[in-house]
Amino acid sequence: MIWEFARNTIDHIYTEFIFELDRKLLLKNVYKLAEITGNKQGYEYIQSHLKG
């Protein structure tokens, strides 16, 4: 449930309004969440989405 909430929230972020440092910090923490919840494959989608 936590992973789905995070993924859904990130899907609605306007990537053009994120500073590079914020993007890096967000990706670092989302990766940790992906590891903990067993969703490393889903992380790749988020990483792609946030890189625009």
C-alpha positions in Angstrom: 0.0 0.0 0.0 2.8 2.4 0.9 4.5 1.8 -2.5 1.3 2.4 -4.4 0.7 5.6 -2.6 4.2 6.9 -3.3 4.0 5.9 -7.0 0.6 7.5 -7.4 1.8 10.7 -5.7 5.0 10.9 -7.8 2.9 10.3 -11.0 1.3 13.7 -10.3 4.4 15.7 -9.8 5.1 18.3 -12.5 8.7 17.3 -13.3 9.5 20.7 -14.8 9.1 22.3 -11.4 11.6 20.1 -9.5 15.1 21.4 -8.9 17.9 18.9 -9.6 18.9 18.6 -6.0 15.3 17.9 -5.0 15.0 15.4 -7.8 18.2 13.6 -6.6 17.0 13.5 -3.0 13.6 12.3 -3.9 15.0 9.5 -6.1 17.4 8.4 -3.4 14.6 8.0 -0.9 12.2 6.4 -3.3 14.9 3.9 -4.1 15.2 3.1 -0.4 11.4 2.6 -0.3 11.5 0.4 -3.4 14.1 -1.8 -1.8 12.2 -2.1 1.5 8.9 -2.9 -0.3 10.3 -5.1 -3.0 9.5 -2.8 -5.8 12.9 -2.2 -7.5 11.3 -2.7 -10.9 8.7 0.0 -10.2 11.5 2.3 -9.2 12.8 2.3 -12.8 9.4 3.7 -14.0 9.6 6.5 -11.3 13.2 7.3 -12.2 12.3 7.6 -15.8 9.2 9.8 -15.0 11.2 12.2 -12.9 14.0 12.6 -15.4 11.5 13.9 -17.8 
